[in-house]
Amino acid sequence: MRPPVITIVLRGYNDRFGFQKLYLRYAWRYRTNYLVLPWKLRAKDWDAAGQSVKPRAILGGETAIIVNNHLRTTLTKAYSIVADMIARDIPPMFDVFNQKMGAGKKTDPLFSDTAFQILKEEYAANEISNKTFVTYRCAVRKFLGAVGPLRLQEMSRDKVLEFKRKMVAAGKENLANQYLRYLKIMYARVLKHLEMDDQRKPFDRVDIKVVKMSEKKSLTVGEYTIFRNALFQAEPGSEAFETLRRFLIMCRGLRFSDTQHLRQDIHYFEFQEGDAWYRYFATNAQKTGSKEIVPIAESEAPLLLQWQPDGFLFQKIRYPVYSKQLRTLSQALIGREITTHYGRHFTGDFILNSGEMGLEDVKKILGVKSDRIAEIYAQKDIKEVLKKFYRAVEGMEGEG
């Protein structure tokens, strides 16, 4: 019985990086079939005569030694299966060969699928808290969205750095570092779950400083005006109204966490000078404990200052719920999704570009810690800051 011809070949189209896939070629009785192998490389790095990868080949994190060892093991297994089939007088048809090649083979599942499965099982068994489950799942989802579905043999340091660069480019460097810690933990759990060794070490040496490629995200005055006009047109008490009202308060320098505790009897102040009323919040930032002034312009007061029956400015709402509402609303209004912190960025940008106010005013309104922070609660300083802010707001409304 004539045996089949078995070789390893490089074939198919080049991907965008110039890589092609390796295949096991199986030719018998004028029929040729292929089994895809888990490796890709450039044509110049393949030695067809020697059936091996050339030294110093670029292989996405693996070395030529590891790949060549795997290829030799694959060829040895293929020859053994064919020899056994011929010895048993079994025609070495490809279907039978393919079945025997896959028998007892360890699957190489997607990293994200296995990570999600592990998290679900641990959460169902009460081994992790809901907060841990949500946090780690979010990290895996972000990684999946940034670099796509990867099998374990495709997990490399280059892919991890690609994920970090994309996060930093989006202005989320701190979050990127947090996610990398969670992903490293999940990667170790996946390897343990599959009883595999960490030969690739994709999370080694990724704590390098990645240069931010894009400017800080913020709102333009025109976009702010769109949000402000939408508030005037929204139905009072509706979800859109409350979402816009809270965001415009955050456009005065507050974080989302600060809006959750604003109370009329504790944080709200007003005084009159002639015919003019001056209104503001004076509060401690929940995140940093620093002092903040939140000016409220006369034209904005009727809509922004709508107190709840319990004395709070806003009803309690979980951040993920509010963040989703804001992203949906901003996409409809200005054609892009924004986060709650855009409002705080807008505050600093607007103040410094208003022509009315300076850096010290930014410190007072944003609650930046400094030696002069104690002066914030001096009535004279507050009055001057509010006057300049109102003049700046009036100028912006004229432009709008």
C-alpha positions in Angstrom: 0.0 0.0 0.0 1.4 3.3 -1.1 1.9 5.7 1.9 0.8 9.4 1.8 3.2 12.2 1.4 3.2 14.4 4.5 4.9 17.8 4.6 4.6 21.1 6.3 4.0 24.0 4.0 3.5 27.8 4.2 0.4 28.8 2.3 -2.5 31.2 2.0 -2.7 35.0 1.9 -0.4 37.3 3.8 -2.1 39.1 6.7 -1.5 42.9 7.2 1.9 42.2 8.9 3.1 39.9 6.1 2.5 36.6 8.0 1.2 33.3 6.5 -0.1 30.2 8.3 1.7 26.9 8.5 -0.2 23.8 7.4 0.3 20.0 7.5 -0.1 18.9 3.9 -1.5 15.3 3.5 -1.4 14.0 -0.1 -2.7 10.5 -0.9 -4.1 9.0 -4.2 -4.2 12.4 -6.0 -6.1 14.1 -3.2 -4.5 16.7 -1.0 -5.8 18.0 2.3 -4.5 20.4 4.8 -4.5 20.7 8.6 -3.9 24.2 10.0 -1.1 24.5 12.5 -1.0 27.1 15.3 1.8 29.1 13.8 2.3 32.1 11.5 5.5 33.5 10.1 7.0 35.4 7.1 8.0 33.5 4.0 11.7 34.6 4.4 11.8 32.8 7.8 10.6 29.4 6.5 13.1 26.7 5.4 10.9 24.4 3.2 13.7 21.9 2.5 14.6 21.5 6.2 10.9 21.7 7.2 11.9 24.1 10.0 11.8 27.8 11.0 15.0 29.7 10.5 16.8 31.1 13.5 15.9 34.5 14.7 12.5 34.4 13.0 9.8 36.8 14.1 7.1 34.6 15.6 4.9 36.9 17.8 6.7 36.2 21.1 7.8 32.5 20.5 11.3 31.4 19.6 12.3 29.3 16.6 13.3 26.5 19.0 9.8 26.2 20.5 8.1 26.2 17.1 10.5 23.7 15.5 10.1 21.3 18.5 6.4 21.5 18.0 6.7 20.9 14.2 8.9 17.9 14.8 6.5 16.4 17.3 3.6 16.9 14.9 5.5 15.2 12.0 6.5 12.3 14.2 3.0 11.8 15.4 1.7 12.0 11.8 4.2 9.4 10.5 3.4 7.1 13.5 -0.3 7.2 12.7 0.2 6.4 9.0 2.6 3.6 9.8 0.1 2.1 12.3 -2.7 2.4 9.8 -0.7 0.6 7.0 0.5 -2.1 9.5 -3.2 -2.8 10.3 -4.0 -2.8 6.6 -6.2 0.3 7.0 -6.3 2.6 3.9 -4.7 5.9 5.1 -7.6 8.0 4.1 -7.4 11.6 5.3 -10.7 11.4 7.3 -9.3 8.6 9.4 -5.9 10.2 9.7 -7.5 13.5 10.8 -9.6 11.8 13.4 -6.5 10.0 14.9 -4.5 13.3 14.8 -7.1 15.0 17.0 -7.6 12.1 19.4 -6.5 13.1 22.9 -5.4 16.5 21.7 -5.7 19.4 24.2 -7.8 22.2 22.9 -6.5 25.7 22.9 -9.6 27.7 23.7 -10.0 31.5 23.6 -8.5 33.2 26.6 -11.6 35.4 27.1 -14.0 32.4 26.9 -12.1 30.5 29.5 -11.7 33.5 31.7 -15.4 34.2 31.6 -16.2 30.6 32.4 -13.8 30.6 35.4 -15.3 33.8 36.8 -18.9 32.5 36.5 -18.0 29.3 38.2 -16.2 31.1 41.1 -19.0 33.6 41.5 -21.6 30.8 41.5 -19.6 29.0 44.2 -19.4 32.2 46.3 -15.6 32.1 46.0 -15.5 35.7 44.8 -17.7 38.7 45.5 -20.0 40.4 43.0 -17.6 43.4 42.9 -14.6 41.2 42.0 -16.7 39.3 39.4 -17.8 42.6 37.7 -14.3 44.2 37.9 -12.4 41.2 36.5 -15.1 40.6 33.8 -14.9 44.2 32.7 -11.1 44.0 32.4 -11.4 40.9 30.2 -14.1 42.5 28.1 -11.9 45.6 27.5 -9.0 43.4 26.5 -11.2 41.4 24.1 -12.6 44.6 22.6 -9.1 46.1 22.1 -7.1 43.2 20.7 -9.8 40.8 19.6 -10.3 37.1 20.5 -6.9 35.5 21.2 -6.1 31.8 21.9 -3.5 31.1 24.6 -0.7 30.5 22.0 -1.5 33.9 20.6 -1.2 35.7 23.9 2.0 37.7 23.7 3.7 40.7 25.3 3.1 42.6 22.0 -0.7 42.1 22.3 -0.6 43.2 26.0 1.3 46.4 25.1 -1.1 47.0 22.2 -4.0 46.9 24.7 -2.1 49.3 27.1 -1.3 51.8 24.3 -4.9 51.9 23.2 -6.1 52.5 26.8 -3.5 55.3 27.3 -4.4 56.9 23.9 -8.0 57.1 25.2 -6.8 59.0 28.3 -7.1 56.0 30.7 -3.6 55.2 31.8 -4.4 54.5 35.4 -7.3 52.3 34.4 -5.0 50.5 31.9 -2.5 49.6 34.7 -5.4 48.3 36.9 -6.8 46.2 34.1 -3.4 44.7 33.4 -3.1 43.5 37.0 -6.5 41.9 36.8 -5.7 40.3 33.4 -2.4 38.9 34.7 -4.3 37.2 37.5 -6.9 35.9 35.1 -4.2 34.6 32.8 -2.7 32.6 35.6 -6.1 31.2 36.6 -6.7 30.1 33.0 -3.4 28.3 32.8 -4.0 26.6 36.0 -7.5 25.6 34.9 -6.2 24.1 31.7 -3.2 22.6 33.5 -0.7 24.4 31.2 2.6 26.1 31.9 3.3 29.7 31.3 5.9 29.6 28.5 5.1 32.9 26.9 4.9 35.2 29.9 2.9 37.9 28.1 2.6 40.1 31.2 6.4 40.4 31.9 7.9 43.8 31.5 4.7 45.6 30.6 5.0 48.3 33.3 6.8 50.6 30.9 5.7 54.2 30.5 3.5 54.4 27.4 3.4 57.9 25.8 0.0 59.3 25.5 -0.9 59.7 21.8 -4.0 61.8 22.0 -4.8 65.1 23.8 -7.0 65.1 26.9 -10.6 64.5 26.1 -12.9 67.4 26.9 -16.0 69.2 25.7 -16.0 72.3 23.5 -18.1 75.3 24.5 -20.4 74.5 21.6 -21.0 70.9 22.8 -21.6 72.2 26.3 -24.2 74.6 24.9 -26.0 71.7 23.2 -26.3 69.9 26.5 -27.5 73.1 28.2 -30.2 73.8 25.6 -31.3 70.1 25.8 -31.9 70.5 29.5 -34.2 73.5 28.9 -36.2 71.4 26.3 -36.3 68.1 28.3 -39.4 67.1 30.4 -38.7 68.0 34.1 -38.3 64.8 36.1 -37.6 62.6 33.1 -34.5 60.4 32.8 -33.0 62.7 30.2 -33.7 65.8 32.3 -32.0 64.3 35.4 -29.1 63.0 33.5 -28.4 66.4 31.9 -29.0 68.3 35.1 -26.4 66.2 37.0 -23.9 66.4 34.2 -24.2 70.2 34.0 -23.5 70.3 37.7 -20.4 68.2 37.0 -19.5 70.8 34.4 -18.9 73.1 37.4 -16.0 70.9 38.5 -17.6 68.1 40.5 -16.9 64.4 40.2 -19.9 62.0 40.0 -19.2 60.8 43.6 -19.5 64.4 44.8 -23.0 64.9 43.3 -24.3 61.9 45.3 -24.1 63.8 48.7 -25.1 67.4 47.9 -27.6 68.6 50.5 -29.4 71.9 50.6 -29.0 72.4 54.4 -25.3 71.6 54.4 -23.6 72.4 51.1 -25.7 75.2 49.5 -25.1 78.9 50.1 -26.5 82.1 48.7 -26.2 85.8 49.3 -27.4 89.0 47.7 -25.5 92.1 46.7 -27.8 94.9 45.4 -30.1 93.2 42.9 -27.7 90.3 42.2 -27.9 86.9 43.8 -24.8 84.7 44.3 -25.4 81.0 44.6 -22.8 78.2 45.1 -22.1 74.9 46.7 -19.2 74.6 49.2 -18.2 70.9 49.7 -15.4 68.5 50.4 -14.6 66.2 47.4 -15.5 62.6 48.3 -12.5 61.2 46.5 -9.7 63.5 47.8 -11.3 65.4 50.7 -10.2 68.7 49.1 -12.4 71.9 49.3 -14.5 72.9 46.3 -16.6 75.8 45.2 -19.4 75.1 42.7 -20.8 78.3 41.2 -24.4 78.3 40.0 -25.3 81.1 37.5 -28.6 83.0 37.9 -30.0 81.7 34.6 -29.2 78.1 35.5 -30.6 78.1 39.1 -34.3 77.3 38.4 -33.4 74.1 36.5 -30.2 73.0 38.3 -31.4 73.6 41.8 -34.4 71.2 42.0 -34.2 69.7 45.5 -35.5 66.2 46.4 -38.0 65.7 49.3 -35.1 64.3 51.5 -33.1 67.5 51.0 -30.6 66.1 48.5 -30.0 67.7 45.1 -30.2 64.3 43.3 -31.7 60.9 43.8 -29.2 58.2 44.5 -28.1 56.2 41.4 -25.3 53.7 40.8 -22.4 55.0 38.7 -22.7 52.2 36.0 -26.3 53.0 35.5 -25.8 56.8 35.2 -22.7 56.4 33.0 -24.7 54.3 30.5 -27.4 56.9 30.4 -24.9 59.7 29.8 -23.1 57.8 27.0 -26.4 57.1 25.3 -27.6 60.7 25.6 -24.3 62.2 24.5 -24.2 59.9 21.4 -27.6 61.2 20.4 -26.8 64.9 21.1 -23.2 65.4 20.0 -22.5 62.2 18.1 -19.9 60.7 20.5 -19.9 59.0 23.9 -18.5 60.9 26.9 -17.9 60.0 30.5 -18.7 61.9 33.7 -15.2 63.3 34.0 -15.5 65.3 30.8 -17.4 67.8 32.8 -14.5 68.3 35.2 -12.1 68.7 32.3 -14.5 71.2 30.7 -14.5 73.3 33.9 -10.7 73.8 33.9 -10.5 74.4 30.2 -13.4 76.9 30.2 -12.1 78.9 33.2 -8.5 79.2 31.8 -9.8 80.2 28.3 -12.5 82.6 29.5 -10.2 85.6 29.9 -11.9 86.4 33.2 -10.3 83.9 35.5 -6.8 82.5 36.2 -5.1 79.5 37.7 -5.9 80.4 41.3 -9.6 80.5 40.4 -9.2 77.0 38.9 -7.7 75.8 42.2 -10.6 77.2 44.2 -13.4 75.8 42.0 -11.8 72.4 41.3 -10.6 72.0 44.8 -7.0 71.5 43.9 -4.9 71.3 47.1 -2.5 74.2 47.7 -1.3 76.5 50.5 -4.1 78.9 49.8 -6.9 76.5 50.1 -7.9 77.9 53.5 -8.8 81.2 51.8 -11.7 79.5 49.8 -14.2 80.1 52.6 -13.3 83.8 53.1 -16.4 85.6 51.9 -14.4 88.2 50.0 -12.6 85.6 48.0 -15.8 83.6 47.2 -17.6 86.8 46.1 -14.8 87.7 43.7 -14.6 84.2 42.2 -18.4 84.1 41.7 -18.5 87.5 40.0 -15.8 86.6 37.5 -17.4 83.2 36.9 -20.8 84.8 36.2 -19.2 87.3 33.7 -17.5 84.4 32.0 -20.8 82.4 31.7 -22.5 85.4 30.3 -19.9 85.7 27.6 -20.3 82.1 26.8 -24.1 82.4 26.5 -23.6 85.3 24.2 -21.4 83.2 21.9 -23.9 80.4 22.0 
